[in-house]
Amino acid sequence: MLQKTSPYMRQANLIGGEWVQADSGATIDVVNPATGVKLGTVPKSGRAETRRAIEAADAAFATWKKSSVLERHKLLRKLHDAIMDNQQTLAELLTMEQGKSLTEAKGEVAISAAYILWFAEEGRRTYGDVVPSPWVDRRVIVTKEPTGVVAAITPWNFPSSMLARKIGPALAAGCTAVVKPASQTPYSGLAWGALAEEAGFPKGVINIVTGAAGEIGDEICANPLVKKITFTGSTEVGKILLQKAASTVKKVSMELGGNAPFLVFDDADVRRAVEGAIVAKYRNSGQTCVCTNRFFVQAGIYDEFVEKLAEATAKLKVGPGLEEGTQQGPLIDMRAVEKVEELVGDATAQGGKVVTGGRRHALGGSFFEPTVIAEATPSMRFMREEIFGPVAPVFRFETEEEAIRLANDTEYGLACYFYTGDLGRAFRVMEGLKYGMVGVNEGLITTVEAPFGGVKESGLGREGGHQGIDDYLDTKYVCIGGLGL
Ligand code: NAP
């Protein structure tokens, strides 16, 4: 069965605790990328609905900020339990709107729950300081307070977990939220509203608005009640939001695009490197910000690596995400397929060799064959552009210095990976790579306990880890004088 019904599939905005349609009654269709069949609709909202959602969040903030950390902790734990109790149902909904395999969708739902649990705990540890005073009769205290109304905008590739990393710390810190999920995958975002109701969060603490991205974004940026914007998506849209948010000087966190390099040195364990390469490249059909975009392999093991990678790639089972055994779902839409095709065409025109895949999949629609391209060169578009599809270009290098230079030759700096058996080299390369996250002999490194985020044009701020709650807190310095000591 490729389509199921879900109690969590809400086709309305959540504003101040009410599930409502857009003022105009206009809607957006949501389509299952595996079948092209319409799943349902969501409201096509604009500025007015967003303003009301912000006002509802602001009204709720007045009481939510005064709730005790223990109360928030308990509610977040209930939210965690509600997610895990419904893991299968939520995963099916995710697969239906996004396309990824049910196994991956269940994993995403589980990590969403894990982020909520992590921040339930971290919320109790937002310590301030008592600073040794330079004055005899004054005392110096530093406290942490919730920032206020947070607006969260998220992409379609991880429609559940990208929100978990924002909702978790926001609510734990005592902030309230206005959420705008991606239009192609809004149901996993709206499900957060239903889950929060189930867990017992007060009305208005979480508000969710779907619709016209530009209008919603404009209201979020211009409205002085919004104190922080947290965005995950493309660098292009991130730059627009940064510019617009400047008009009201909001706090911003930006999780933007990536162009991850994956370096394999002659001294690496090739079998392990290929295993890591498969997960670092083909997870979510290559549609993740931390997916390997460029493989750089040292000349001595180049042929062996390409052969083994192609062999493992050709074995990946492509199919609808809800079908048993599927490892690779469809791409999100036909535009994504066309882009991948263009990049493959650009590479082959410049001498790239398709070792496996390279074409639209026989299943039709937006399915694409998992692909390996050998003899990639820096003049190919892969070098600069996010592929966001199941294509692995493999470049050849001779020296460590050259590998580091090529890996860093991008405006992005999110995740990178490298494989070596030499400890000294591991440290040299790790220190030489200008990235926010580094996998050494590992191809899958995301975990709630560690700070996720990038440098350069990959963004600002960190999500997860103990750092992930900082952006939702304001620091207040209090000087208490006249103590007569
Ligand atoms: P996108 O086009 O930037 O869209 C992301 C979100 O922004 C969507 O909700 C979109 O709404 C909204 N949006 C678009 N234009 C807007 C505007 N002018 N004002 C306000 N909001 C606006 O990105 P995407 O294609 O969905 O996602 C893929 C990108 O996300 C890739 O670049 C990927 O690397 C990046 N990403 C980064 C991370 C990270 O943690 N660093 C994680 C995942 C993905 P609509 O859907 O309604 O257009």
Boltz pocket constraint, residues with backbone or C-beta under 6 A from the ligand:
constraints:
  - pocket:
      binder: B
      contacts: [[A, 153], [A, 154], [A, 155], [A, 156], [A, 157], [A, 158], [A, 162], [A, 180], [A, 181], [A, 182], [A, 183], [A, 184], [A, 211], [A, 212], [A, 213], [A, 214], [A, 216], [A, 217], [A, 218], [A, 232], [A, 233], [A, 234], [A, 235], [A, 237], [A, 238], [A, 240], [A, 241], [A, 254], [A, 255], [A, 256], [A, 257], [A, 258], [A, 288], [A, 289], [A, 290], [A, 386], [A, 414], [A, 454], [A, 458], [A, 459]]
      max_distance: 6.0
